[in-house]
């Protein structure tokens, strides 16, 4: 499963917040909602977040093996 907890930790340690991400950087509330609930987001959004927060992809997302992953 893809987990976005690193994003929330990175955001908390940055000068940005939910408000600045939506108003200044024009991310949608639905995108942040998707992050909060570990739903799919695009690689473009991950790229944008890395640029905004000046961080690496590992600071946004991590993979956690799960029994709920789809069968391959």
N, CA, C and O atoms as CSV, one atom per row, in Angstrom:
chain,resi,resn,atom,element,x,y,z
A,1,UNK,N,N,0.841,-1.172,0.000
A,1,UNK,CA,C,0.000,0.000,0.000
A,1,UNK,C,C,0.888,1.238,0.000
A,1,UNK,O,O,1.972,1.244,0.583
A,2,UNK,N,N,0.425,2.244,-0.640
A,2,UNK,CA,C,1.132,3.521,-0.651
A,2,UNK,C,C,0.652,4.338,0.536
A,2,UNK,O,O,-0.549,4.488,0.760
A,3,UNK,N,N,1.591,4.854,1.283
A,3,UNK,CA,C,1.283,5.608,2.497
A,3,UNK,C,C,1.880,7.010,2.383
A,3,UNK,O,O,3.045,7.170,2.020
A,4,UNK,N,N,1.075,8.016,2.696
A,4,UNK,CA,C,1.517,9.405,2.588
A,4,UNK,C,C,1.840,10.051,3.936
A,4,UNK,O,O,1.933,11.275,4.028
A,5,UNK,N,N,2.009,9.248,4.968
A,5,UNK,CA,C,2.369,9.824,6.270
A,5,UNK,C,C,3.656,10.655,6.194
A,5,UNK,O,O,3.737,11.688,6.859
A,6,UNK,N,N,4.656,10.250,5.417
A,6,UNK,CA,C,5.849,11.098,5.320
A,6,UNK,C,C,5.528,12.516,4.831
A,6,UNK,O,O,6.164,13.483,5.252
A,7,UNK,N,N,4.531,12.631,3.936
A,7,UNK,CA,C,4.130,13.960,3.477
A,7,UNK,C,C,3.679,14.828,4.645
A,7,UNK,O,O,4.096,15.980,4.758
A,8,UNK,N,N,2.837,14.288,5.508
A,8,UNK,CA,C,2.301,15.067,6.632
A,8,UNK,C,C,3.406,15.452,7.608
A,8,UNK,O,O,3.381,16.545,8.173
A,9,UNK,N,N,4.361,14.575,7.807
A,9,UNK,CA,C,5.503,14.897,8.663
A,9,UNK,C,C,6.346,16.000,8.025
A,9,UNK,O,O,6.772,16.935,8.703
A,10,UNK,N,N,6.581,15.885,6.725
A,10,UNK,CA,C,7.360,16.895,6.008
A,10,UNK,C,C,6.635,18.235,6.014
A,10,UNK,O,O,7.249,19.279,6.230
A,11,UNK,N,N,5.340,18.201,5.779
A,11,UNK,CA,C,4.551,19.439,5.794
A,11,UNK,C,C,4.605,20.102,7.168
A,11,UNK,O,O,4.772,21.318,7.262
A,12,UNK,N,N,4.468,19.328,8.214
A,12,UNK,CA,C,4.501,19.865,9.582
A,12,UNK,C,C,5.837,20.558,9.874
A,12,UNK,O,O,5.879,21.538,10.618
A,13,UNK,N,N,6.917,20.053,9.296
A,13,UNK,CA,C,8.245,20.609,9.538
A,13,UNK,C,C,8.632,21.704,8.543
A,13,UNK,O,O,9.758,22.200,8.571
A,14,UNK,N,N,7.718,22.072,7.685
A,14,UNK,CA,C,8.003,23.105,6.680
A,14,UNK,C,C,7.305,24.412,7.055
A,14,UNK,O,O,6.607,24.495,8.065
A,15,UNK,N,N,7.506,25.414,6.229
A,15,UNK,CA,C,6.822,26.696,6.440
A,15,UNK,C,C,5.463,26.714,5.747
A,15,UNK,O,O,4.736,27.704,5.832
A,16,UNK,N,N,5.117,25.625,5.063
A,16,UNK,CA,C,3.837,25.533,4.355
A,16,UNK,C,C,2.792,24.873,5.252
A,16,UNK,O,O,3.119,24.254,6.264
A,17,UNK,N,N,1.533,25.019,4.859
A,17,UNK,CA,C,0.433,24.351,5.541
A,17,UNK,C,C,-0.696,24.126,4.538
A,17,UNK,O,O,-0.570,24.468,3.362
A,18,UNK,N,N,-1.795,23.549,5.012
A,18,UNK,CA,C,-2.921,23.248,4.120
A,18,UNK,C,C,-3.348,24.504,3.370
A,18,UNK,O,O,-3.575,24.465,2.161
A,19,UNK,N,N,-3.455,25.615,4.091
A,19,UNK,CA,C,-3.897,26.873,3.486
A,19,UNK,C,C,-2.948,27.331,2.378
A,19,UNK,O,O,-3.409,27.660,1.285
A,20,UNK,N,N,-1.663,27.363,2.621
A,20,UNK,CA,C,-0.724,27.842,1.597
A,20,UNK,C,C,-0.656,26.876,0.418
A,20,UNK,O,O,-0.464,27.302,-0.721
A,21,UNK,N,N,-0.812,25.579,0.682
A,21,UNK,CA,C,-0.807,24.635,-0.433
A,21,UNK,C,C,-1.994,24.875,-1.359
A,21,UNK,O,O,-1.868,24.764,-2.578
A,22,UNK,N,N,-3.144,25.204,-0.781
A,22,UNK,CA,C,-4.325,25.417,-1.618
A,22,UNK,C,C,-4.382,26.818,-2.207
A,22,UNK,O,O,-4.724,26.975,-3.379
A,23,UNK,N,N,-4.062,27.819,-1.437
A,23,UNK,CA,C,-4.211,29.205,-1.909
A,23,UNK,C,C,-2.999,29.724,-2.679
A,23,UNK,O,O,-3.151,30.339,-3.734
A,24,UNK,N,N,-1.834,29.486,-2.171
A,24,UNK,CA,C,-0.621,29.989,-2.813
A,24,UNK,C,C,-0.146,29.083,-3.947
A,24,UNK,O,O,0.277,29.565,-4.998
A,25,UNK,N,N,-0.219,27.774,-3.730
A,25,UNK,CA,C,0.325,26.812,-4.698
A,25,UNK,C,C,-0.761,26.129,-5.537
A,25,UNK,O,O,-0.452,25.330,-6.420
A,26,UNK,N,N,-2.011,26.439,-5.265
A,26,UNK,CA,C,-3.153,26.001,-6.078
A,26,UNK,C,C,-3.369,24.490,-6.125
A,26,UNK,O,O,-3.857,23.959,-7.123
A,27,UNK,N,N,-3.009,23.809,-5.057
A,27,UNK,CA,C,-3.384,22.401,-4.949
A,27,UNK,C,C,-4.848,22.353,-4.510
A,27,UNK,O,O,-5.299,23.210,-3.750
A,28,UNK,N,N,-5.565,21.379,-4.975
A,28,UNK,CA,C,-6.985,21.310,-4.622
A,28,UNK,C,C,-7.180,20.681,-3.237
A,28,UNK,O,O,-6.351,19.909,-2.753
A,29,UNK,N,N,-8.296,21.040,-2.629
A,29,UNK,CA,C,-8.666,20.411,-1.361
A,29,UNK,C,C,-8.837,18.905,-1.551
A,29,UNK,O,O,-8.511,18.116,-0.664
A,30,UNK,N,N,-9.344,18.522,-2.701
A,30,UNK,CA,C,-9.543,17.086,-2.941
A,30,UNK,C,C,-8.213,16.334,-3.015
A,30,UNK,O,O,-8.132,15.183,-2.585
A,31,UNK,N,N,-7.182,16.964,-3.547
A,31,UNK,CA,C,-5.857,16.332,-3.568
A,31,UNK,C,C,-5.353,16.115,-2.146
A,31,UNK,O,O,-4.839,15.044,-1.822
A,32,UNK,N,N,-5.497,17.114,-1.310
A,32,UNK,CA,C,-5.057,16.965,0.080
A,32,UNK,C,C,-5.911,15.933,0.814
A,32,UNK,O,O,-5.413,15.191,1.662
A,33,UNK,N,N,-7.177,15.895,0.486
A,33,UNK,CA,C,-8.056,14.874,1.060
A,33,UNK,C,C,-7.576,13.473,0.638
A,33,UNK,O,O,-7.547,12.549,1.451
A,34,UNK,N,N,-7.207,13.332,-0.625
A,34,UNK,CA,C,-6.710,12.052,-1.130
A,34,UNK,C,C,-5.422,11.657,-0.407
A,34,UNK,O,O,-5.226,10.487,-0.079
A,35,UNK,N,N,-4.554,12.621,-0.161
A,35,UNK,CA,C,-3.329,12.343,0.594
A,35,UNK,C,C,-3.655,11.892,2.016
A,35,UNK,O,O,-3.061,10.945,2.531
A,36,UNK,N,N,-4.587,12.571,2.628
A,36,UNK,CA,C,-4.957,12.246,4.009
A,36,UNK,C,C,-5.479,10.810,4.120
A,36,UNK,O,O,-5.273,10.143,5.134
A,37,UNK,N,N,-6.158,10.343,3.067
A,37,UNK,CA,C,-6.780,9.021,3.101
A,37,UNK,C,C,-6.036,7.971,2.266
A,37,UNK,O,O,-6.592,6.927,1.925
A,38,UNK,N,N,-4.780,8.266,1.947
A,38,UNK,CA,C,-3.921,7.326,1.207
A,38,UNK,C,C,-4.557,6.833,-0.089
A,38,UNK,O,O,-4.469,5.655,-0.434
A,39,UNK,N,N,-5.192,7.748,-0.789
A,39,UNK,CA,C,-5.768,7.433,-2.102
A,39,UNK,C,C,-4.755,7.793,-3.182
A,39,UNK,O,O,-3.760,8.470,-2.922
A,40,UNK,N,N,-5.024,7.330,-4.389
A,40,UNK,CA,C,-4.106,7.589,-5.500
A,40,UNK,C,C,-3.997,9.077,-5.818
A,40,UNK,O,O,-4.985,9.811,-5.815
A,41,UNK,N,N,-2.772,9.495,-6.092
A,41,UNK,CA,C,-2.519,10.823,-6.641
A,41,UNK,C,C,-1.540,10.651,-7.795
A,41,UNK,O,O,-0.878,9.619,-7.907
A,42,UNK,N,N,-1.453,11.641,-8.632
A,42,UNK,CA,C,-0.601,11.526,-9.814
A,42,UNK,C,C,0.869,11.771,-9.477
A,42,UNK,O,O,1.201,12.388,-8.465
A,43,UNK,N,N,1.726,11.277,-10.344
A,43,UNK,CA,C,3.158,11.557,-10.181
A,43,UNK,C,C,3.443,13.041,-10.395
A,43,UNK,O,O,4.409,13.567,-9.843
A,44,UNK,N,N,2.621,13.718,-11.185
A,44,UNK,CA,C,2.768,15.161,-11.343
A,44,UNK,C,C,2.551,15.857,-10.000
A,44,UNK,O,O,3.288,16.779,-9.649
A,45,UNK,N,N,1.546,15.419,-9.256
A,45,UNK,CA,C,1.283,16.001,-7.935
A,45,UNK,C,C,2.438,15.724,-6.989
A,45,UNK,O,O,2.836,16.605,-6.226
A,46,UNK,N,N,2.975,14.531,-7.026
A,46,UNK,CA,C,4.135,14.213,-6.185
A,46,UNK,C,C,5.307,15.111,-6.570
A,46,UNK,O,O,6.010,15.630,-5.703
A,47,UNK,N,N,5.509,15.288,-7.855
A,47,UNK,CA,C,6.570,16.180,-8.326
A,47,UNK,C,C,6.346,17.605,-7.809
A,47,UNK,O,O,7.277,18.244,-7.318
A,48,UNK,N,N,5.123,18.093,-7.919
A,48,UNK,CA,C,4.800,19.446,-7.441
A,48,UNK,C,C,5.064,19.580,-5.942
A,48,UNK,O,O,5.622,20.580,-5.491
A,49,UNK,N,N,4.664,18.579,-5.184
A,49,UNK,CA,C,4.880,18.621,-3.730
A,49,UNK,C,C,6.373,18.625,-3.388
A,49,UNK,O,O,6.805,19.335,-2.480
A,50,UNK,N,N,7.145,17.839,-4.110
A,50,UNK,CA,C,8.593,17.832,-3.881
A,50,UNK,C,C,9.193,19.211,-4.170
A,50,UNK,O,O,10.061,19.677,-3.432
A,51,UNK,N,N,8.743,19.849,-5.217
A,51,UNK,CA,C,9.233,21.194,-5.551
A,51,UNK,C,C,8.803,22.213,-4.505
A,51,UNK,O,O,9.612,23.023,-4.051
A,52,UNK,N,N,7.532,22.174,-4.123
A,52,UNK,CA,C,7.008,23.131,-3.142
A,52,UNK,C,C,7.719,22.977,-1.801
A,52,UNK,O,O,8.112,23.964,-1.179
A,53,UNK,N,N,7.878,21.739,-1.368
A,53,UNK,CA,C,8.452,21.480,-0.042
A,53,UNK,C,C,9.966,21.299,-0.069
A,53,UNK,O,O,10.597,21.094,0.968
A,54,UNK,N,N,10.539,21.379,-1.269
A,54,UNK,CA,C,11.982,21.225,-1.433
A,54,UNK,C,C,12.471,19.951,-0.733
A,54,UNK,O,O,13.322,19.983,0.156
A,55,UNK,N,N,11.896,18.840,-1.174
A,55,UNK,CA,C,12.208,17.567,-0.526
A,55,UNK,C,C,12.329,16.457,-1.567
A,55,UNK,O,O,12.128,16.677,-2.761
A,56,UNK,N,N,12.656,15.279,-1.094
A,56,UNK,CA,C,12.774,14.101,-1.948
A,56,UNK,C,C,11.460,13.337,-1.940
A,56,UNK,O,O,10.615,13.548,-1.070
A,57,UNK,N,N,11.295,12.461,-2.899
A,57,UNK,CA,C,10.065,11.669,-2.987
A,57,UNK,C,C,9.842,10.847,-1.709
A,57,UNK,O,O,8.700,10.639,-1.299
A,58,UNK,N,N,10.911,10.387,-1.092
A,58,UNK,CA,C,10.797,9.611,0.152
A,58,UNK,C,C,10.225,10.436,1.293
A,58,UNK,O,O,9.761,9.889,2.293
A,59,UNK,N,N,10.258,11.746,1.142
A,59,UNK,CA,C,9.683,12.630,2.154
A,59,UNK,C,C,8.188,12.854,1.930
A,59,UNK,O,O,7.530,13.540,2.712
A,60,UNK,N,N,7.663,12.271,0.859
A,60,UNK,CA,C,6.251,12.414,0.510
A,60,UNK,C,C,5.503,11.082,0.626
A,60,UNK,O,O,4.376,11.032,1.119
A,61,UNK,N,N,6.140,10.018,0.170
A,61,UNK,CA,C,5.439,8.744,0.033
A,61,UNK,C,C,6.349,7.581,0.427
A,61,UNK,O,O,7.572,7.657,0.308
A,62,UNK,N,N,5.721,6.504,0.897
A,62,UNK,CA,C,6.458,5.270,1.168
A,62,UNK,C,C,5.553,4.091,0.832
A,62,UNK,O,O,4.326,4.191,0.844
A,63,UNK,N,N,6.191,2.995,0.539
A,63,UNK,CA,C,5.461,1.763,0.255
A,63,UNK,C,C,5.497,0.871,1.485
A,63,UNK,O,O,6.552,0.650,2.079
A,64,UNK,N,N,4.330,0.364,1.855
A,64,UNK,CA,C,4.213,-0.574,2.968
A,64,UNK,C,C,3.505,-1.823,2.433
A,64,UNK,O,O,2.353,-1.737,2.009
A,65,UNK,N,N,4.169,-2.972,2.446
A,65,UNK,CA,C,3.497,-4.197,1.984
A,65,UNK,C,C,2.212,-4.432,2.793
A,65,UNK,O,O,2.160,-4.205,4.001
A,66,UNK,N,N,1.188,-4.894,2.081
A,66,UNK,CA,C,-0.108,-5.086,2.738
A,66,UNK,C,C,-0.834,-6.268,2.116
A,66,UNK,O,O,-0.699,-6.537,0.922
A,67,UNK,N,N,-1.599,-6.965,2.931
A,67,UNK,CA,C,-2.447,-8.047,2.440
A,67,UNK,C,C,-3.590,-7.505,1.596
A,67,UNK,O,O,-4.227,-8.255,0.856
A,68,UNK,N,N,-3.850,-6.217,1.700
A,68,UNK,CA,C,-4.938,-5.603,0.941
A,68,UNK,C,C,-4.514,-5.175,-0.462
A,68,UNK,O,O,-5.347,-4.725,-1.249
A,69,UNK,N,N,-3.233,-5.311,-0.778
A,69,UNK,CA,C,-2.773,-4.993,-2.128
A,69,UNK,C,C,-3.446,-5.936,-3.121
A,69,UNK,O,O,-3.774,-7.075,-2.791
A,70,UNK,N,N,-3.640,-5.452,-4.317
A,70,UNK,CA,C,-4.237,-6.306,-5.349
A,70,UNK,C,C,-3.319,-7.470,-5.675
A,70,UNK,O,O,-2.098,-7.364,-5.562
A,71,UNK,N,N,-3.910,-8.566,-6.074
A,71,UNK,CA,C,-3.140,-9.755,-6.464
A,71,UNK,C,C,-2.444,-9.486,-7.773
A,71,UNK,O,O,-3.008,-8.846,-8.661
A,72,UNK,N,N,-1.224,-9.969,-7.904
A,72,UNK,CA,C,-0.474,-9.814,-9.150
A,72,UNK,C,C,-0.547,-11.084,-9.958
A,72,UNK,O,O,0.023,-11.157,-11.046
